[in-house]
Amino acid sequence: MPQQPPPDRRRPSALGARPASATASESKIRLTAFFALVLIVAYLITGFGVFSLILLADFALRAFNKAPYSPLAFLAGKTATALKLPAKPVYMPPKRFAARVGFVFCLAITILHFIDMEISATLLGFVIGSFAALESLAGFCAGCYVYNAWARLRAHMKQS
């Protein structure tokens, strides 16, 4: 029988409790961000638009509840299993919000790339690359902080 991951002992967000179905492995999420970072760096070095298209598709899958079909998430899951990384659960809605922000960035990068606005696409590539590096290397999810601030604001406005 597989061992159950430990319960998430962090405070729930302003949106409420953390049901088990709304969690995922932190190791897998950080590895997914690392693989996204690799593709972003590949795009920045080579300027090949195919990298931005792959990232766009992958962010779309993860942002819109199709993460099981995400090639980067699949690769991250296999890598986490092979390396026997811990399956510490994290609350998914903030991560999904961050993936949606990443999708918007990748959409902008892809459009800018294909209309020959390479400098703008490169600048946005550096921004999203920085966020992917923060998530994968330091475990800092900037989009999650924005999500939680937004959730607290919404909760505060409902109380007023």
C-alpha positions in Angstrom: 0.0 0.0 0.0 1.5 3.4 -1.0 2.4 5.7 1.9 0.2 8.7 2.2 1.9 12.1 2.1 1.9 14.0 5.4 -0.9 16.5 5.8 -0.2 20.2 4.9 0.2 22.0 8.2 0.5 25.5 6.8 -2.3 28.0 7.2 -5.1 27.7 4.7 -5.3 30.6 2.3 -8.0 33.3 2.6 -10.1 31.2 0.3 -10.6 28.4 2.8 -9.3 24.9 3.7 -7.0 22.7 1.6 -8.8 19.6 0.4 -6.5 16.7 -0.6 -7.6 16.9 -4.2 -6.4 20.4 -4.4 -2.8 19.5 -3.6 0.3 18.4 -5.6 3.9 17.5 -4.8 6.2 20.4 -4.2 9.1 18.5 -5.6 7.2 17.8 -8.8 6.2 21.5 -9.1 9.8 22.7 -8.5 11.1 20.3 -11.1 8.5 21.4 -13.6 9.6 25.0 -13.0 13.2 23.9 -13.6 12.4 22.2 -16.9 10.5 25.3 -17.9 13.5 27.3 -17.0 15.7 25.1 -19.2 13.3 25.8 -22.2 13.3 29.5 -21.4 17.1 29.6 -21.4 17.1 27.6 -24.6 14.8 30.1 -26.2 16.9 33.1 -25.0 20.1 31.5 -26.2 18.9 30.3 -29.6 15.9 32.6 -30.4 14.1 29.6 -31.8 10.3 30.2 -31.7 9.6 26.5 -31.2 10.7 26.8 -27.6 8.2 29.5 -26.9 5.5 27.4 -28.6 6.3 24.4 -26.4 6.3 26.6 -23.3 3.0 28.2 -24.3 1.3 24.8 -24.8 2.7 23.4 -21.6 1.7 26.4 -19.5 -1.8 26.2 -21.1 -2.1 22.6 -20.0 -1.0 23.3 -16.5 -3.0 26.6 -16.2 -6.3 25.2 -17.4 -6.6 22.0 -15.3 -4.9 19.6 -17.9 -1.7 19.1 -15.9 -1.7 15.3 -16.4 -1.1 16.0 -20.1 1.7 18.5 -19.5 5.0 17.1 -20.9 7.1 19.1 -18.4 4.9 17.9 -15.4 5.1 14.3 -16.7 8.9 14.6 -16.9 9.0 16.2 -13.5 6.9 13.4 -12.0 9.1 10.7 -13.5 12.3 12.5 -12.3 10.9 13.0 -8.8 10.0 9.4 -8.6 13.4 8.3 -9.9 15.3 10.5 -7.4 12.9 9.5 -4.6 12.2 13.1 -3.8 9.7 13.8 -1.0 6.1 14.3 -2.0 5.3 17.2 0.3 1.8 18.4 -0.7 1.2 22.1 -1.6 -2.1 23.8 -2.2 -2.7 24.0 -6.0 -4.9 27.0 -6.7 -2.1 29.6 -6.1 0.2 27.4 -8.3 -2.5 27.2 -11.0 -2.9 31.0 -10.9 0.9 31.3 -11.3 0.7 29.0 -14.3 -2.0 31.2 -15.8 0.3 34.2 -15.4 3.1 32.2 -17.0 0.7 31.3 -19.9 0.1 35.0 -20.5 3.8 35.7 -20.5 4.4 32.9 -22.9 1.6 34.0 -25.1 3.1 37.5 -25.2 6.6 36.1 -25.9 5.3 33.9 -28.7 3.4 36.8 -30.4 6.3 39.2 -30.0 8.7 36.6 -31.4 6.6 35.9 -34.5 6.0 39.6 -35.2 9.7 40.2 -35.1 9.8 42.2 -31.8 12.7 40.1 -30.5 14.0 42.6 -27.9 10.6 42.7 -26.2 10.2 38.9 -26.4 13.7 38.5 -24.9 12.9 41.0 -22.0 9.8 39.1 -21.2 11.8 35.8 -21.4 14.2 37.1 -18.8 11.3 38.1 -16.5 9.5 34.7 -16.7 12.9 33.0 -16.5 13.6 34.8 -13.3 10.3 33.7 -11.8 10.9 30.1 -13.0 14.4 30.2 -11.4 13.0 31.5 -8.1 10.4 28.7 -8.0 12.7 25.9 -9.0 15.9 26.9 -7.1 14.5 28.7 -4.0 10.9 27.4 -3.8 9.6 31.0 -4.0 6.4 31.3 -6.1 5.8 35.0 -6.9 2.4 34.3 -8.5 1.3 32.5 -5.3 2.0 35.6 -3.3 -0.1 37.7 -5.7 -2.9 35.0 -5.6 -2.9 35.1 -1.8 -2.9 38.9 -1.6 -5.8 38.9 -4.1 -7.7 36.3 -2.1 -7.2 38.3 1.2 -8.4 41.4 -0.6 -11.5 39.6 -1.9 -12.2 38.2 1.6 -11.8 41.6 3.1 -14.2 43.2 0.5 -16.8 40.5 1.2 -16.7 41.4 4.9 -17.2 45.1 4.3 
